[in-house]
Each structure stands twice: as structure tokens, then as C-alpha cells.
Amino acid sequence: MKVLVLGTGGREHALAWRIAQDSQVQSVVLHPGNDGTAKQFKTLGNIPLSSIDTLVAEAHRQIIDLVVVGPEVLLAQGFADRFRREGFLVVGPGQQGAQLETSKAFAKTFLKEGRIPTASYETTDTPAGIRELVGDTYPIVLKLDGLAAGKGVVVAENSADVDDFIHRIWERKEFGAGPHTVVVEQFLAGRELSYIGLCDGERFIPLSTASDYKRIFDGNLGPNTGGMGAISPSPLANPELEALIDEKVVQPTLKQLAKRGLEYRGALYFGLMICEGEPYVLEFNTRFGDPETQALMMRLEGNFTELLCATAKAELKAAELPPFKAGACIYVVAAAAGYPAEPKLGDTIGGLETLPKDVQVFFSGVRGSGSHLLTNGGRVLGIGATGPSANVCREKVYAAYEKAGWKGMHIRRDIGQ
């Protein structure tokens, strides 16, 4: 079997790395990948991701069997739909199902109609409407409708935070020209848990649990990012909570997908807030999470590709729950100086060749320069480790970061604490 993984980041690197370990996989093509993954995986050639016609033709030429769509933007553009029409097995929902992530307003309506626990909310499309809905209620959550690379959500503590969010949207036009819709949402106090699995519309197969760290600084301070690290399993997880999540979140979601007639064959990520033991849905992601996927793939045992194929064929009903390594995995993302606002590019990355074999590096924002790799994005790479406990994993990962890095590198020091 030949598998194509579409994407450029650490999530796609981790998926390709894990798929390549399965016995029935002849080869894995990671397209376009990045200069850090180029020595490990072939690509479809010099074809930009925007050239869907050429990508499909080349996938046919290389006799690809299974396509795994990584980034949400490709799902929003209908890549899964197109590859399915061309006869490929595809992991990733079509454009209609991807609305659960691509539109915050759509997701909230879906949750409300399905009676799935979530925060109360209202929507508006003007700055005045935001200020009116917020009033003097703080903290409060503001979510830009649409894709924003993890940077379109703000927990506003005061009116200055609201004004800054409005300024970013309508004056700096950080998210494009618009028009823009904003979800103004009740703030829920609790602890976050990522519940990620594979879904074929009728069944959901959980891939363990994880907790990610969204803010840039230790102690969950500073602006939201695409994710600065993850721990799996989540310290919050237990069988009783997972049973409650299945009852109150997963099963109603499957029923609502059927009621709306949304075909869904791909990864489904529930971003949950656990409040006094009860799960509330903060968001859906319609693809594998980043950086949670890196931690999950390092723990996952059994045949992952079989599960992916069952998902693509809508045959998860007969699938068994996959086994995971006991213990834990800690994954820590290293970011360029200035991330997330203005990441500095072009710094030389050193020390990777000195890392021990019991840690794993997944590349995101890197480019090659001679024999060196340079920083080429906000989140540059991540290092993960598995072990009998979170503390053992932490020691391995942070020891690795003492050997590898670059000038101005930023990591959180509290991942997994």
C-alpha cells in the first residue's frame, strides 16, 4: 500500500512517521513536507498545494492507495471531496463536514441543535455589536468565525482586550478584508482536555486523550498560539470521565451528523472544558490536532493504517480500539523568537545530530541551507519522548533541548507539570 500524507508541519511528519511503521505500507509520500522531512520521505515533486488538478494526476501516476489530509485549510478547500471523487481512499471530511471547524458559528448552532453541552453564546458582525454583547461581563470569550491558525480566539479580561481584538480584525485586518462574524461566548472555568479519534459518521474510535498548552508563556500566560506542547494521556482522563464524554458529547454528535446528513470520514477532535467533572465542547477540529497528534502517534501501538482505511471505507463498526503504550508522552514545541506575532526567520538550528535515540523530533517550520536547517516559521520543530511517567518524559525532552536549538529559541518549561 502507498500512502500520501498532505501537509507541511509537525502533525503531518508524525502521521507519516507512524504510518510508515505498519507492515502493509510499502511507502509513504509526505507532500510537500518541509526540508526537515525531506531526507525521510519522498514528495509528489515540485507541485504546490494550490494545484489540486496536478496533485490528483500525480497521485494517480504514483499509484497512491490512501490519502490523509492534514491541514484544515485543505479540508475547507474541498481536497477530501476531490480525491474521493477520483477514487482514492481518503481520511478527512468533505467541505460540508469540515464546517464544524471552519465556521465557529456553524459549530455552535450544531451543538445547540444537538443539545450537546457547550457555553452560551451570541453572534455579531460589527464592533458595536461585540461591545454591546460583552457589556461589563468579564472574562468573556471572543471567537472569530472562520480559520485563523489558532489565533482567532481571545479570552477578554477587560475592555482593552476587546478593543485590541476589534483593532486586529477591522483595522489591522489581520484576518483579511472580511466581512467578519464574531462569536461572543460565555467563559467556562475548568481544565481543558483534547479528545481525538477517528469517525466514519456512525462510530467514533478514540485515540487516547491529551492535553495541549495553547498560550505562549509558562503558567498559561500570553497570547494563544497554535500549541506549545502536549501531554498524553491527559492528567484529567479516567474511565468514568471518558464514559461521560461518550454519552453526553460523542453519541449526540454522531446523531446530529446523521440528522444533518453530513458525511464524515476522518479525524474528529473534541476540544473540551471539564467543569466540575462535566464535559463542555469548546470547539471541534475536523483533523488531527497539532501538537496532540505528535504525542498520540508516539504512544500508539497496533496497526494504525488499518484504522485509517476502515475510516476511509466507513467500516469502523468492525474495528477494535487501538492499544497505546503504558506510561506517558510529553511533546514540547520550540518556537522562533517573536512568535506568535512576528516570528524571526533564518536562524541556524544546531545540535540535532547529538540527540539520543530515545527522543523523537518532528519538523514544522524549517528550510535547508547547505548542510544546515534554518528556522522558517513560528513553530519550528518539536521534541517528544515516551516513558513510564510524565516526569521521566519531561527530563528526556528538556535535556534534549539543552543540546539542540538556535539563538532566540522559545519553549515553555512547564509542559506536563
Secondary structure as UniProt FT lines:
FT   STRAND          2..7
FT   HELIX           10..19
FT   TURN            20..21
FT   TURN            23..24
FT   STRAND          27..32
FT   TURN            35..40
FT   TURN            49..50
FT   HELIX           52..61
FT   TURN            62..63
FT   STRAND          66..69
FT   HELIX           72..76
FT   TURN            77..78
FT   HELIX           79..85
FT   TURN            86..87
FT   STRAND          89..91
FT   HELIX           95..102
FT   HELIX           104..113
FT   TURN            114..115
FT   STRAND          121..124
FT   HELIX           127..134
FT   TURN            135..136
FT   STRAND          140..144
FT   TURN            149..150
FT   STRAND          153..156
FT   HELIX           159..166
FT   HELIX           167..171
FT   TURN            174..175
FT   STRAND          182..186
FT   STRAND          191..199
FT   STRAND          204..212
FT   STRAND          215..217
FT   TURN            218..220
FT   STRAND          221..224
FT   STRAND          229..232
FT   TURN            235..236
FT   HELIX           239..245
FT   HELIX           246..250
FT   HELIX           251..260
FT   STRAND          266..275
FT   TURN            276..277
FT   STRAND          278..285
FT   TURN            290..291
FT   HELIX           292..299
FT   HELIX           304..312
FT   TURN            313..314
FT   HELIX           316..318
FT   STRAND          328..335
FT   TURN            337..341
FT   STRAND          348..350
FT   HELIX           352..354
FT   TURN            357..358
FT   STRAND          360..363
FT   STRAND          366..369
FT   TURN            370..371
FT   STRAND          372..375
FT   STRAND          379..387
FT   HELIX           390..401
FT   TURN            402..403
FT   TURN            407..408
FT   TURN            415..416
//
